[in-house]
Amino acid sequence: MNDVQSILLTSYERSTEQEVIEKWMRSGEVNSQVKLPRELGIGSMDNYEVRGYPFRAAGALFHCGNEKSLITIYVKKNPARDQDHDLVQLMQIAQRRFAEMFKCKLGALPSG
């Protein structure tokens, strides 16, 4: 049996458009979405199924320099943890490391 062992999956796009996060936000399970704190950009946390396994995920569109960037993070669901809290912390770390990696300054997206 080839059982999935990964508890964390991440992806990023250095430059993208707002439509990408809007589509991602519509693709999760109905009634499981929670918005991310505004300081992390435009995004949410939601339940997803990846290759038949349940995951909790966060996706955020944010400014890094002059670019609109996207990070998504998936963690295997674990009812014993507050995974929304974990995902907010992981997104903060991921955005900080992203800015270091691409030598850009993090900034909030304008409202609207």
LINQUIMO-V947132 format. One line per field, one symbol per residue. phi: phi as a letter, one per 30 degrees, with the letter a starting at -180 (. if undefined). psi: psi as a letter, one per 20 degrees, with the letter a starting at -180 (. if undefined). A space follows every 50 residues. Layout:
phi->???
psi->???
This chain:
phi->.cddcdcbbbbbbdbacdedddddddcdddicdbddeedcjclacadbcb hicdbcbbbbcbdbiccccbbbbcbedbddcddddedddddddddddedd dchbcdaddddj
psi->pnpphpippqqqphparhhghggghiiaqpjjppqqphiibparqrprpo kjqpqpqqppprpocjqoqppqppqppoiiqnhggghgghhggggghghg gjlrpqqqqqq.
